[in-house]
Amino acid sequence: MDLQSRLKALGSSRDTYVALLGKAGSIGEILAVQQQIDNVQVQIEQLEGRRQVLADSSDLATLTVRISEQGTSATRPDPDGDDDGLAGALRLSWDRFTGGVAVIVGLVGPAVLILLLAGAGFGGYRILRRVRHRRRTRAHAVPAAPTS
């Protein structure tokens, strides 16, 4: 409500400045009044934006009401929501699925890493072996006898 009253007051101020703009006689007066109109318009747009954010957040707000008999102990609600029904079952299923995926990655991950390291080591060994073989064949190569 406070935002609404401020918006009305700013709207009235803007209307007053617009009326003054029609009565302005010099360019300096016109520019000064136009500057005031612009300032008021910026404030109006900011308040409208704030009002819209507040309206959207109140539209999306969830209100949970728990009723209990007098004399019984009231339990505190679960901050994540109610775990009964379909929503609770879906949440539990998702948690178990992601937990299972984490276990599989935890078990398979190290094996894959070991295989990658072994493959890289074997590839390096093969490259080193080829390089040594080429050096040996070049060093032992007998130069061809000149033909005349």
N, C-alpha and C positions, 0 to 999 in steps of 0.2 A: 504494500500500500504506500509505503514511503516513496518507492520509485515512481509510482503513478503520480503522486502529488508533485514530486520534483519535475517529472516530465511535463505536467500541466503548467507549472510555473515557468519552466524554460520555454514552452510553447508560447505562453503569453509574452515573455520577454522578446522572443523572436518576432512575434506579430507587432510589438511596439517598435522594434528597430526597423521593421519593414515599413511601417507608417512614417517613421522619421526619415527613412531613405527617400520617400516620395517628397518630403519637404526640404531636403538638403539643397543648398544653393550653390555651394562651391565643390570643386573636385576633392579638396581636402576633407570636407565634411562627408561627401559620398564615400570616400575610401575609409574613413574612420568608422562610419556606420556599417559599411560592408564587412569590415574586420570584426566588428562586434557580432554581426549576424553569423559569420563563419564560426566564431568561437562558440556561440550558443548552439549552433547546429552540430558541432563536434561533440559537445556535452550531451546533446539529445541522442546522438547516435551511440555514444558510449553507454548511456543509461538503457537505451533500447537493447543493446547487445547484452548487458548484464541481466536485464529483465528476461530476455529470451533464454539465457543460460539457466537462470533460476527456474523458469517455467519448464524447460526440458528436463532438468534434474529432478524436479518434483514429479513430473510425469513418469519418470523411470524408477522412482523410489519404490522400495518394497516395504510393506508394513506387515509385521508378523504379530499376531495377537494370540496369547495363550490364556485360557481361562481354566481356573482350578477352584475347587470347593474351598470354602473357608476352613482352616484347621488342617489342611493337607499341606505337605511340603511341596513348594513349587521348584521345579528344576530349571536350571538356566538353559536357554535355547542354544543349540549348536550354532556357532558363528558361520559355518559353511552351509547352513540350511538344514532342512529336515532330511534325515537318512531313511525315511520310510517311503515305500511306494516305488514307482518306476524311476524317479530321479535318483533316489538312493541306490537302487540296483544298477543303474547305468554308471553312476559315479564309481561304485565298487568294482564293476567290471572293467572300467577304463583303468583304474588304479592297478588292478591285477594284471591287465594286459601290458601296461607300460613297465610294471615290475618284472614281468616275464621277459620282455624284450631286453631290459637292462641285464638280466641274468645271462641271456644268450650271448649278448655282446661281450659281457665280462668273461665268458668261457671261450668263445670263438676268437675274440680279438687277439689275445696273446698267441694263439696258434697261427693265425694269419700273419702276424708280425714275424714270428719265427720262420715261416715259409718264405716270406719276402726277403728276410735277411739271408737265408740259405740260398735262395735264387740269385741274389745280388752277389754273394760270395762265390757261387759256382760260375756265374758269368764273368766275374773278375778273374777267376782262376783260368778260365778258358782263353780269355783275351791275353793274359800274361803268358800262357803256354804258347799261343800262336806267335807272339812277339819274339819269344826266346827261340822258337823253331826257325823263324825267318832269319834271325841274326846268325844262328849256327849254319844255316845253309849258305848264307852269303859269305861267311868267314871260311868255310871249307870248299867253296867253289873253286875249281881249278881254272885258271885263265886258259882260254883257248890258244893253241899254238898258232903262230902267224903262218899263213899260207903264202907261198910265193910262186 
